[in-house]
Amino acid sequence: MQGKHLTQKERFYIEKRRGEGVKPATIARELDLPRSTISRELRRNTDPAFNGVYSCRRADSLARERRHKPLPKNAFHRLEPHVQDFIRQELSTHTSPEDISGRLQLEFDVFVSK
């Protein structure tokens, strides 16, 4: 099963049903989604400032912020901008990651672990 992002409509439905006291497993069945998707949504996107009440608008905002924020542990984001640009350019021409790694070592003297 390939992952997908919840829509605003699905988040609104979750908010409505949670407000009615419906359990996450039931909501998952009604939306034809895995139970874990609903549980994760509620855990990750319920703002503590809302006293444990799930808000679809706030959840959508939190999810969007997280989606657009680069992961700090991602090695790519720790590279210099000119090296990132080089990698993007090479990938756009369908150059293999192995070839890019070799060229990086030659052109930028960047150590790339394998």
mmCIF file of the C-alpha atoms, coordinates in Angstrom:
data_MODEL
# 
_entry.id   MODEL 
# 
loop_
_atom_site.group_PDB 
_atom_site.id 
_atom_site.type_symbol 
_atom_site.label_atom_id 
_atom_site.label_alt_id 
_atom_site.label_comp_id 
_atom_site.label_asym_id 
_atom_site.label_entity_id 
_atom_site.label_seq_id 
_atom_site.pdbx_PDB_ins_code 
_atom_site.Cartn_x 
_atom_site.Cartn_y 
_atom_site.Cartn_z 
_atom_site.occupancy 
_atom_site.B_iso_or_equiv 
_atom_site.pdbx_formal_charge 
_atom_site.auth_seq_id 
_atom_site.auth_comp_id 
_atom_site.auth_asym_id 
_atom_site.auth_atom_id 
_atom_site.pdbx_PDB_model_num 
ATOM 1   C CA . MET A 1 1   ? 0.000   0.000  0.000   1.00 0.00 ? 1   MET A CA 1 
ATOM 2   C CA . GLN A 1 2   ? 1.399   3.344  -1.017  1.00 0.00 ? 2   GLN A CA 1 
ATOM 3   C CA . GLY A 1 3   ? 1.128   6.205  1.485   1.00 0.00 ? 3   GLY A CA 1 
ATOM 4   C CA . LYS A 1 4   ? -0.843  9.361  0.881   1.00 0.00 ? 4   LYS A CA 1 
ATOM 5   C CA . HIS A 1 5   ? -1.627  12.554 2.682   1.00 0.00 ? 5   HIS A CA 1 
ATOM 6   C CA . LEU A 1 6   ? -4.996  13.061 4.305   1.00 0.00 ? 6   LEU A CA 1 
ATOM 7   C CA . THR A 1 7   ? -7.213  15.631 2.647   1.00 0.00 ? 7   THR A CA 1 
ATOM 8   C CA . GLN A 1 8   ? -8.876  18.546 4.405   1.00 0.00 ? 8   GLN A CA 1 
ATOM 9   C CA . LYS A 1 9   ? -12.182 16.769 3.906   1.00 0.00 ? 9   LYS A CA 1 
ATOM 10  C CA . GLU A 1 10  ? -10.882 13.636 5.663   1.00 0.00 ? 10  GLU A CA 1 
ATOM 11  C CA . ARG A 1 11  ? -9.471  15.721 8.499   1.00 0.00 ? 11  ARG A CA 1 
ATOM 12  C CA . PHE A 1 12  ? -12.799 17.510 8.877   1.00 0.00 ? 12  PHE A CA 1 
ATOM 13  C CA . TYR A 1 13  ? -14.556 14.133 9.051   1.00 0.00 ? 13  TYR A CA 1 
ATOM 14  C CA . ILE A 1 14  ? -12.103 12.955 11.731  1.00 0.00 ? 14  ILE A CA 1 
ATOM 15  C CA . GLU A 1 15  ? -12.742 16.128 13.751  1.00 0.00 ? 15  GLU A CA 1 
ATOM 16  C CA . LYS A 1 16  ? -16.497 15.746 13.479  1.00 0.00 ? 16  LYS A CA 1 
ATOM 17  C CA . ARG A 1 17  ? -16.526 12.070 14.432  1.00 0.00 ? 17  ARG A CA 1 
ATOM 18  C CA . ARG A 1 18  ? -14.039 12.529 17.305  1.00 0.00 ? 18  ARG A CA 1 
ATOM 19  C CA . GLY A 1 19  ? -16.289 15.289 18.611  1.00 0.00 ? 19  GLY A CA 1 
ATOM 20  C CA . GLU A 1 20  ? -19.095 12.736 18.633  1.00 0.00 ? 20  GLU A CA 1 
ATOM 21  C CA . GLY A 1 21  ? -16.919 10.384 20.691  1.00 0.00 ? 21  GLY A CA 1 
ATOM 22  C CA . VAL A 1 22  ? -16.332 7.846  17.922  1.00 0.00 ? 22  VAL A CA 1 
ATOM 23  C CA . LYS A 1 23  ? -13.225 5.658  18.301  1.00 0.00 ? 23  LYS A CA 1 
ATOM 24  C CA . PRO A 1 24  ? -10.341 5.971  15.815  1.00 0.00 ? 24  PRO A CA 1 
ATOM 25  C CA . ALA A 1 25  ? -10.815 2.367  14.609  1.00 0.00 ? 25  ALA A CA 1 
ATOM 26  C CA . THR A 1 26  ? -14.398 3.128  13.601  1.00 0.00 ? 26  THR A CA 1 
ATOM 27  C CA . ILE A 1 27  ? -13.357 6.318  11.822  1.00 0.00 ? 27  ILE A CA 1 
ATOM 28  C CA . ALA A 1 28  ? -10.681 4.361  9.951   1.00 0.00 ? 28  ALA A CA 1 
ATOM 29  C CA . ARG A 1 29  ? -13.280 1.829  8.781   1.00 0.00 ? 29  ARG A CA 1 
ATOM 30  C CA . GLU A 1 30  ? -15.648 4.578  7.688   1.00 0.00 ? 30  GLU A CA 1 
ATOM 31  C CA . LEU A 1 31  ? -12.902 6.313  5.680   1.00 0.00 ? 31  LEU A CA 1 
ATOM 32  C CA . ASP A 1 32  ? -11.508 3.003  4.395   1.00 0.00 ? 32  ASP A CA 1 
ATOM 33  C CA . LEU A 1 33  ? -8.076  3.819  5.817   1.00 0.00 ? 33  LEU A CA 1 
ATOM 34  C CA . PRO A 1 34  ? -5.725  1.811  8.041   1.00 0.00 ? 34  PRO A CA 1 
ATOM 35  C CA . ARG A 1 35  ? -6.304  2.291  11.778  1.00 0.00 ? 35  ARG A CA 1 
ATOM 36  C CA . SER A 1 36  ? -2.682  3.355  12.130  1.00 0.00 ? 36  SER A CA 1 
ATOM 37  C CA . THR A 1 37  ? -3.273  6.294  9.774   1.00 0.00 ? 37  THR A CA 1 
ATOM 38  C CA . ILE A 1 38  ? -5.998  7.701  12.012  1.00 0.00 ? 38  ILE A CA 1 
ATOM 39  C CA . SER A 1 39  ? -4.038  6.999  15.208  1.00 0.00 ? 39  SER A CA 1 
ATOM 40  C CA . ARG A 1 40  ? -0.921  8.653  13.780  1.00 0.00 ? 40  ARG A CA 1 
ATOM 41  C CA . GLU A 1 41  ? -2.947  11.630 12.567  1.00 0.00 ? 41  GLU A CA 1 
ATOM 42  C CA . LEU A 1 42  ? -4.451  12.174 15.989  1.00 0.00 ? 42  LEU A CA 1 
ATOM 43  C CA . ARG A 1 43  ? -1.122  11.700 17.765  1.00 0.00 ? 43  ARG A CA 1 
ATOM 44  C CA . ARG A 1 44  ? 0.952   13.937 15.479  1.00 0.00 ? 44  ARG A CA 1 
ATOM 45  C CA . ASN A 1 45  ? -1.551  16.657 14.634  1.00 0.00 ? 45  ASN A CA 1 
ATOM 46  C CA . THR A 1 46  ? -3.498  17.278 17.831  1.00 0.00 ? 46  THR A CA 1 
ATOM 47  C CA . ASP A 1 47  ? -2.086  20.539 19.138  1.00 0.00 ? 47  ASP A CA 1 
ATOM 48  C CA . PRO A 1 48  ? -1.515  20.460 22.930  1.00 0.00 ? 48  PRO A CA 1 
ATOM 49  C CA . ALA A 1 49  ? -2.620  24.100 23.028  1.00 0.00 ? 49  ALA A CA 1 
ATOM 50  C CA . PHE A 1 50  ? -6.105  22.865 22.087  1.00 0.00 ? 50  PHE A CA 1 
ATOM 51  C CA . ASN A 1 51  ? -6.337  20.776 25.301  1.00 0.00 ? 51  ASN A CA 1 
ATOM 52  C CA . GLY A 1 52  ? -6.368  17.456 23.457  1.00 0.00 ? 52  GLY A CA 1 
ATOM 53  C CA . VAL A 1 53  ? -9.183  18.442 21.095  1.00 0.00 ? 53  VAL A CA 1 
ATOM 54  C CA . TYR A 1 54  ? -8.455  17.608 17.450  1.00 0.00 ? 54  TYR A CA 1 
ATOM 55  C CA . SER A 1 55  ? -8.920  20.541 15.059  1.00 0.00 ? 55  SER A CA 1 
ATOM 56  C CA . CYS A 1 56  ? -8.871  19.805 11.326  1.00 0.00 ? 56  CYS A CA 1 
ATOM 57  C CA . ARG A 1 57  ? -7.587  23.268 10.428  1.00 0.00 ? 57  ARG A CA 1 
ATOM 58  C CA . ARG A 1 58  ? -4.766  23.156 12.970  1.00 0.00 ? 58  ARG A CA 1 
ATOM 59  C CA . ALA A 1 59  ? -3.939  19.568 11.989  1.00 0.00 ? 59  ALA A CA 1 
ATOM 60  C CA . ASP A 1 60  ? -3.707  20.534 8.331   1.00 0.00 ? 60  ASP A CA 1 
ATOM 61  C CA . SER A 1 61  ? -1.453  23.461 9.239   1.00 0.00 ? 61  SER A CA 1 
ATOM 62  C CA . LEU A 1 62  ? 0.848   21.281 11.371  1.00 0.00 ? 62  LEU A CA 1 
ATOM 63  C CA . ALA A 1 63  ? 1.070   18.630 8.648   1.00 0.00 ? 63  ALA A CA 1 
ATOM 64  C CA . ARG A 1 64  ? 1.913   21.202 5.968   1.00 0.00 ? 64  ARG A CA 1 
ATOM 65  C CA . GLU A 1 65  ? 4.626   22.754 8.151   1.00 0.00 ? 65  GLU A CA 1 
ATOM 66  C CA . ARG A 1 66  ? 6.154   19.343 8.764   1.00 0.00 ? 66  ARG A CA 1 
ATOM 67  C CA . ARG A 1 67  ? 6.023   18.422 5.067   1.00 0.00 ? 67  ARG A CA 1 
ATOM 68  C CA . HIS A 1 68  ? 7.890   21.551 4.001   1.00 0.00 ? 68  HIS A CA 1 
ATOM 69  C CA . LYS A 1 69  ? 10.495  21.452 6.747   1.00 0.00 ? 69  LYS A CA 1 
ATOM 70  C CA . PRO A 1 70  ? 13.704  19.663 5.719   1.00 0.00 ? 70  PRO A CA 1 
ATOM 71  C CA . LEU A 1 71  ? 14.846  16.896 8.015   1.00 0.00 ? 71  LEU A CA 1 
ATOM 72  C CA . PRO A 1 72  ? 18.010  17.952 9.836   1.00 0.00 ? 72  PRO A CA 1 
ATOM 73  C CA . LYS A 1 73  ? 19.386  14.405 9.855   1.00 0.00 ? 73  LYS A CA 1 
ATOM 74  C CA . ASN A 1 74  ? 19.192  14.277 6.057   1.00 0.00 ? 74  ASN A CA 1 
ATOM 75  C CA . ALA A 1 75  ? 22.774  14.418 4.793   1.00 0.00 ? 75  ALA A CA 1 
ATOM 76  C CA . PHE A 1 76  ? 21.713  16.251 1.624   1.00 0.00 ? 76  PHE A CA 1 
ATOM 77  C CA . HIS A 1 77  ? 20.592  19.300 3.606   1.00 0.00 ? 77  HIS A CA 1 
ATOM 78  C CA . ARG A 1 78  ? 23.960  19.502 5.368   1.00 0.00 ? 78  ARG A CA 1 
ATOM 79  C CA . LEU A 1 79  ? 25.793  19.937 2.059   1.00 0.00 ? 79  LEU A CA 1 
ATOM 80  C CA . GLU A 1 80  ? 26.813  23.333 0.743   1.00 0.00 ? 80  GLU A CA 1 
ATOM 81  C CA . PRO A 1 81  ? 24.205  24.940 -1.553  1.00 0.00 ? 81  PRO A CA 1 
ATOM 82  C CA . HIS A 1 82  ? 26.471  24.743 -4.634  1.00 0.00 ? 82  HIS A CA 1 
ATOM 83  C CA . VAL A 1 83  ? 26.941  21.001 -4.042  1.00 0.00 ? 83  VAL A CA 1 
ATOM 84  C CA . GLN A 1 84  ? 23.164  20.541 -3.657  1.00 0.00 ? 84  GLN A CA 1 
ATOM 85  C CA . ASP A 1 85  ? 22.665  22.402 -6.952  1.00 0.00 ? 85  ASP A CA 1 
ATOM 86  C CA . PHE A 1 86  ? 25.217  20.144 -8.646  1.00 0.00 ? 86  PHE A CA 1 
ATOM 87  C CA . ILE A 1 87  ? 23.432  17.020 -7.393  1.00 0.00 ? 87  ILE A CA 1 
ATOM 88  C CA . ARG A 1 88  ? 20.033  18.318 -8.499  1.00 0.00 ? 88  ARG A CA 1 
ATOM 89  C CA . GLN A 1 89  ? 21.400  19.139 -11.949 1.00 0.00 ? 89  GLN A CA 1 
ATOM 90  C CA . GLU A 1 90  ? 22.963  15.697 -12.347 1.00 0.00 ? 90  GLU A CA 1 
ATOM 91  C CA . LEU A 1 91  ? 19.796  13.945 -11.171 1.00 0.00 ? 91  LEU A CA 1 
ATOM 92  C CA . SER A 1 92  ? 17.728  15.954 -13.654 1.00 0.00 ? 92  SER A CA 1 
ATOM 93  C CA . THR A 1 93  ? 19.812  14.431 -16.470 1.00 0.00 ? 93  THR A CA 1 
ATOM 94  C CA . HIS A 1 94  ? 19.235  10.923 -15.037 1.00 0.00 ? 94  HIS A CA 1 
ATOM 95  C CA . THR A 1 95  ? 22.844  10.470 -13.942 1.00 0.00 ? 95  THR A CA 1 
ATOM 96  C CA . SER A 1 96  ? 23.183  7.502  -11.579 1.00 0.00 ? 96  SER A CA 1 
ATOM 97  C CA . PRO A 1 97  ? 23.818  8.182  -7.887  1.00 0.00 ? 97  PRO A CA 1 
ATOM 98  C CA . GLU A 1 98  ? 27.066  6.212  -8.157  1.00 0.00 ? 98  GLU A CA 1 
ATOM 99  C CA . ASP A 1 99  ? 28.321  8.455  -10.964 1.00 0.00 ? 99  ASP A CA 1 
ATOM 100 C CA . ILE A 1 100 ? 27.272  11.573 -9.058  1.00 0.00 ? 100 ILE A CA 1 
ATOM 101 C CA . SER A 1 101 ? 29.136  10.327 -5.998  1.00 0.00 ? 101 SER A CA 1 
ATOM 102 C CA . GLY A 1 102 ? 32.296  9.817  -8.038  1.00 0.00 ? 102 GLY A CA 1 
ATOM 103 C CA . ARG A 1 103 ? 32.030  13.235 -9.678  1.00 0.00 ? 103 ARG A CA 1 
ATOM 104 C CA . LEU A 1 104 ? 31.463  14.880 -6.295  1.00 0.00 ? 104 LEU A CA 1 
ATOM 105 C CA . GLN A 1 105 ? 34.669  13.381 -4.983  1.00 0.00 ? 105 GLN A CA 1 
ATOM 106 C CA . LEU A 1 106 ? 36.563  14.598 -8.043  1.00 0.00 ? 106 LEU A CA 1 
ATOM 107 C CA . GLU A 1 107 ? 35.041  18.068 -8.468  1.00 0.00 ? 107 GLU A CA 1 
ATOM 108 C CA . PHE A 1 108 ? 34.251  19.177 -4.932  1.00 0.00 ? 108 PHE A CA 1 
ATOM 109 C CA . ASP A 1 109 ? 36.519  16.996 -2.821  1.00 0.00 ? 109 ASP A CA 1 
ATOM 110 C CA . VAL A 1 110 ? 33.435  15.898 -0.869  1.00 0.00 ? 110 VAL A CA 1 
ATOM 111 C CA . PHE A 1 111 ? 33.593  12.643 1.045   1.00 0.00 ? 111 PHE A CA 1 
ATOM 112 C CA . VAL A 1 112 ? 30.531  10.560 0.237   1.00 0.00 ? 112 VAL A CA 1 
ATOM 113 C CA . SER A 1 113 ? 30.086  7.439  2.360   1.00 0.00 ? 113 SER A CA 1 
ATOM 114 C CA . LYS A 1 114 ? 28.935  4.305  0.595   1.00 0.00 ? 114 LYS A CA 1 
# 
